[in-house]
Amino acid sequence: MTDPTPETVWQGTKRRRAHRAVGSKIQAARHAAGLTQEAAAVRSGISYSLIIQCENGYHCMTIPMLLALAKTYGTTVSAMLEGLK
């Protein structure tokens, strides 16, 4: 097994930052809706553990997941992710 190149490490770091930024926005939308992670999981049909992973930046949200959470939180995907670069 070879060591990762600096470019590979940099790309991984950028991806983790992006996942964390999206996760923070998703978490803020959930808080604004007044829901716990458990309640969000039940209402959206997304597993509790996956919501935790996404909010903490360990898993990338898919479009269907974003749509389900936006509906659950009473907002839109664009409003949930507003301000992300």
PyMOL CGO cylinders between C-alpha atoms (Angstrom):
from pymol import cmd
from pymol.cgo import CYLINDER

trace = [
    CYLINDER, 0.00, 0.00, 0.00, 1.36, 3.41, -0.94, 0.3, 1, 1, 1, 1, 1, 1,
    CYLINDER, 1.36, 3.41, -0.94, 1.21, 6.55, 1.13, 0.3, 1, 1, 1, 1, 1, 1,
    CYLINDER, 1.21, 6.55, 1.13, -1.36, 9.12, 0.04, 0.3, 1, 1, 1, 1, 1, 1,
    CYLINDER, -1.36, 9.12, 0.04, -0.07, 12.00, -2.00, 0.3, 1, 1, 1, 1, 1, 1,
    CYLINDER, -0.07, 12.00, -2.00, -0.37, 15.56, -0.68, 0.3, 1, 1, 1, 1, 1, 1,
    CYLINDER, -0.37, 15.56, -0.68, -3.01, 16.21, -3.34, 0.3, 1, 1, 1, 1, 1, 1,
    CYLINDER, -3.01, 16.21, -3.34, -5.07, 13.21, -2.18, 0.3, 1, 1, 1, 1, 1, 1,
    CYLINDER, -5.07, 13.21, -2.18, -4.84, 14.36, 1.43, 0.3, 1, 1, 1, 1, 1, 1,
    CYLINDER, -4.84, 14.36, 1.43, -5.88, 17.89, 0.44, 0.3, 1, 1, 1, 1, 1, 1,
    CYLINDER, -5.88, 17.89, 0.44, -8.88, 16.64, -1.54, 0.3, 1, 1, 1, 1, 1, 1,
    CYLINDER, -8.88, 16.64, -1.54, -9.97, 14.50, 1.41, 0.3, 1, 1, 1, 1, 1, 1,
    CYLINDER, -9.97, 14.50, 1.41, -9.66, 17.46, 3.77, 0.3, 1, 1, 1, 1, 1, 1,
    CYLINDER, -9.66, 17.46, 3.77, -11.73, 19.69, 1.46, 0.3, 1, 1, 1, 1, 1, 1,
    CYLINDER, -11.73, 19.69, 1.46, -14.42, 17.00, 1.20, 0.3, 1, 1, 1, 1, 1, 1,
    CYLINDER, -14.42, 17.00, 1.20, -14.61, 16.57, 4.99, 0.3, 1, 1, 1, 1, 1, 1,
    CYLINDER, -14.61, 16.57, 4.99, -14.92, 20.34, 5.44, 0.3, 1, 1, 1, 1, 1, 1,
    CYLINDER, -14.92, 20.34, 5.44, -17.73, 20.45, 2.90, 0.3, 1, 1, 1, 1, 1, 1,
    CYLINDER, -17.73, 20.45, 2.90, -19.55, 17.56, 4.58, 0.3, 1, 1, 1, 1, 1, 1,
    CYLINDER, -19.55, 17.56, 4.58, -19.21, 19.28, 7.97, 0.3, 1, 1, 1, 1, 1, 1,
    CYLINDER, -19.21, 19.28, 7.97, -20.49, 22.57, 6.56, 0.3, 1, 1, 1, 1, 1, 1,
    CYLINDER, -20.49, 22.57, 6.56, -23.56, 20.87, 5.08, 0.3, 1, 1, 1, 1, 1, 1,
    CYLINDER, -23.56, 20.87, 5.08, -24.07, 18.91, 8.31, 0.3, 1, 1, 1, 1, 1, 1,
    CYLINDER, -24.07, 18.91, 8.31, -24.01, 22.11, 10.37, 0.3, 1, 1, 1, 1, 1, 1,
    CYLINDER, -24.01, 22.11, 10.37, -26.64, 23.67, 8.12, 0.3, 1, 1, 1, 1, 1, 1,
    CYLINDER, -26.64, 23.67, 8.12, -28.83, 20.57, 8.35, 0.3, 1, 1, 1, 1, 1, 1,
    CYLINDER, -28.83, 20.57, 8.35, -28.48, 20.55, 12.13, 0.3, 1, 1, 1, 1, 1, 1,
    CYLINDER, -28.48, 20.55, 12.13, -29.39, 24.25, 12.33, 0.3, 1, 1, 1, 1, 1, 1,
    CYLINDER, -29.39, 24.25, 12.33, -32.51, 23.62, 10.23, 0.3, 1, 1, 1, 1, 1, 1,
    CYLINDER, -32.51, 23.62, 10.23, -33.50, 20.76, 12.54, 0.3, 1, 1, 1, 1, 1, 1,
    CYLINDER, -33.50, 20.76, 12.54, -33.04, 22.96, 15.60, 0.3, 1, 1, 1, 1, 1, 1,
    CYLINDER, -33.04, 22.96, 15.60, -35.09, 25.74, 13.95, 0.3, 1, 1, 1, 1, 1, 1,
    CYLINDER, -35.09, 25.74, 13.95, -37.88, 23.20, 13.38, 0.3, 1, 1, 1, 1, 1, 1,
    CYLINDER, -37.88, 23.20, 13.38, -37.70, 22.25, 17.07, 0.3, 1, 1, 1, 1, 1, 1,
    CYLINDER, -37.70, 22.25, 17.07, -36.99, 18.60, 16.40, 0.3, 1, 1, 1, 1, 1, 1,
    CYLINDER, -36.99, 18.60, 16.40, -34.66, 16.09, 17.99, 0.3, 1, 1, 1, 1, 1, 1,
    CYLINDER, -34.66, 16.09, 17.99, -32.61, 13.78, 15.82, 0.3, 1, 1, 1, 1, 1, 1,
    CYLINDER, -32.61, 13.78, 15.82, -34.93, 10.95, 16.82, 0.3, 1, 1, 1, 1, 1, 1,
    CYLINDER, -34.93, 10.95, 16.82, -38.05, 12.87, 15.81, 0.3, 1, 1, 1, 1, 1, 1,
    CYLINDER, -38.05, 12.87, 15.81, -36.44, 13.94, 12.53, 0.3, 1, 1, 1, 1, 1, 1,
    CYLINDER, -36.44, 13.94, 12.53, -35.60, 10.30, 11.79, 0.3, 1, 1, 1, 1, 1, 1,
    CYLINDER, -35.60, 10.30, 11.79, -39.14, 9.10, 12.43, 0.3, 1, 1, 1, 1, 1, 1,
    CYLINDER, -39.14, 9.10, 12.43, -40.78, 11.89, 10.42, 0.3, 1, 1, 1, 1, 1, 1,
    CYLINDER, -40.78, 11.89, 10.42, -38.36, 11.79, 7.48, 0.3, 1, 1, 1, 1, 1, 1,
    CYLINDER, -38.36, 11.79, 7.48, -37.90, 8.03, 7.21, 0.3, 1, 1, 1, 1, 1, 1,
    CYLINDER, -37.90, 8.03, 7.21, -34.12, 8.46, 7.39, 0.3, 1, 1, 1, 1, 1, 1,
    CYLINDER, -34.12, 8.46, 7.39, -32.38, 6.36, 10.00, 0.3, 1, 1, 1, 1, 1, 1,
    CYLINDER, -32.38, 6.36, 10.00, -31.38, 8.03, 13.25, 0.3, 1, 1, 1, 1, 1, 1,
    CYLINDER, -31.38, 8.03, 13.25, -27.76, 6.92, 12.87, 0.3, 1, 1, 1, 1, 1, 1,
    CYLINDER, -27.76, 6.92, 12.87, -27.56, 8.33, 9.34, 0.3, 1, 1, 1, 1, 1, 1,
    CYLINDER, -27.56, 8.33, 9.34, -28.89, 11.71, 10.51, 0.3, 1, 1, 1, 1, 1, 1,
    CYLINDER, -28.89, 11.71, 10.51, -26.20, 11.77, 13.21, 0.3, 1, 1, 1, 1, 1, 1,
    CYLINDER, -26.20, 11.77, 13.21, -23.49, 10.85, 10.69, 0.3, 1, 1, 1, 1, 1, 1,
    CYLINDER, -23.49, 10.85, 10.69, -24.64, 13.51, 8.23, 0.3, 1, 1, 1, 1, 1, 1,
    CYLINDER, -24.64, 13.51, 8.23, -24.93, 16.26, 10.83, 0.3, 1, 1, 1, 1, 1, 1,
    CYLINDER, -24.93, 16.26, 10.83, -21.42, 15.46, 12.05, 0.3, 1, 1, 1, 1, 1, 1,
    CYLINDER, -21.42, 15.46, 12.05, -19.97, 15.46, 8.53, 0.3, 1, 1, 1, 1, 1, 1,
    CYLINDER, -19.97, 15.46, 8.53, -19.18, 11.75, 8.36, 0.3, 1, 1, 1, 1, 1, 1,
    CYLINDER, -19.18, 11.75, 8.36, -21.64, 10.99, 5.56, 0.3, 1, 1, 1, 1, 1, 1,
    CYLINDER, -21.64, 10.99, 5.56, -22.61, 12.89, 2.45, 0.3, 1, 1, 1, 1, 1, 1,
    CYLINDER, -22.61, 12.89, 2.45, -26.29, 13.80, 2.07, 0.3, 1, 1, 1, 1, 1, 1,
    CYLINDER, -26.29, 13.80, 2.07, -28.00, 12.63, -1.10, 0.3, 1, 1, 1, 1, 1, 1,
    CYLINDER, -28.00, 12.63, -1.10, -30.55, 14.77, -2.93, 0.3, 1, 1, 1, 1, 1, 1,
    CYLINDER, -30.55, 14.77, -2.93, -33.47, 12.54, -1.82, 0.3, 1, 1, 1, 1, 1, 1,
    CYLINDER, -33.47, 12.54, -1.82, -32.27, 12.80, 1.80, 0.3, 1, 1, 1, 1, 1, 1,
    CYLINDER, -32.27, 12.80, 1.80, -32.01, 16.60, 1.56, 0.3, 1, 1, 1, 1, 1, 1,
    CYLINDER, -32.01, 16.60, 1.56, -35.50, 16.78, 0.07, 0.3, 1, 1, 1, 1, 1, 1,
    CYLINDER, -35.50, 16.78, 0.07, -36.95, 14.54, 2.81, 0.3, 1, 1, 1, 1, 1, 1,
    CYLINDER, -36.95, 14.54, 2.81, -35.31, 16.58, 5.56, 0.3, 1, 1, 1, 1, 1, 1,
    CYLINDER, -35.31, 16.58, 5.56, -36.39, 19.89, 4.04, 0.3, 1, 1, 1, 1, 1, 1,
    CYLINDER, -36.39, 19.89, 4.04, -39.98, 18.66, 3.93, 0.3, 1, 1, 1, 1, 1, 1,
    CYLINDER, -39.98, 18.66, 3.93, -39.70, 17.37, 7.51, 0.3, 1, 1, 1, 1, 1, 1,
    CYLINDER, -39.70, 17.37, 7.51, -38.29, 20.70, 8.71, 0.3, 1, 1, 1, 1, 1, 1,
    CYLINDER, -38.29, 20.70, 8.71, -40.86, 22.75, 6.78, 0.3, 1, 1, 1, 1, 1, 1,
    CYLINDER, -40.86, 22.75, 6.78, -38.33, 24.49, 4.57, 0.3, 1, 1, 1, 1, 1, 1,
    CYLINDER, -38.33, 24.49, 4.57, -36.61, 24.11, 1.21, 0.3, 1, 1, 1, 1, 1, 1,
    CYLINDER, -36.61, 24.11, 1.21, -33.24, 22.61, 0.36, 0.3, 1, 1, 1, 1, 1, 1,
    CYLINDER, -33.24, 22.61, 0.36, -32.00, 25.98, -0.91, 0.3, 1, 1, 1, 1, 1, 1,
    CYLINDER, -32.00, 25.98, -0.91, -33.07, 27.70, 2.33, 0.3, 1, 1, 1, 1, 1, 1,
    CYLINDER, -33.07, 27.70, 2.33, -31.43, 24.97, 4.42, 0.3, 1, 1, 1, 1, 1, 1,
    CYLINDER, -31.43, 24.97, 4.42, -28.13, 25.29, 2.56, 0.3, 1, 1, 1, 1, 1, 1,
    CYLINDER, -28.13, 25.29, 2.56, -28.19, 29.06, 2.10, 0.3, 1, 1, 1, 1, 1, 1,
    CYLINDER, -28.19, 29.06, 2.10, -24.79, 30.67, 2.46, 0.3, 1, 1, 1, 1, 1, 1,
    CYLINDER, -24.79, 30.67, 2.46, -22.70, 27.64, 1.58, 0.3, 1, 1, 1, 1, 1, 1,
    CYLINDER, -22.70, 27.64, 1.58, -19.96, 28.19, -0.96, 0.3, 1, 1, 1, 1, 1, 1,
]
cmd.load_cgo(trace, "trace")
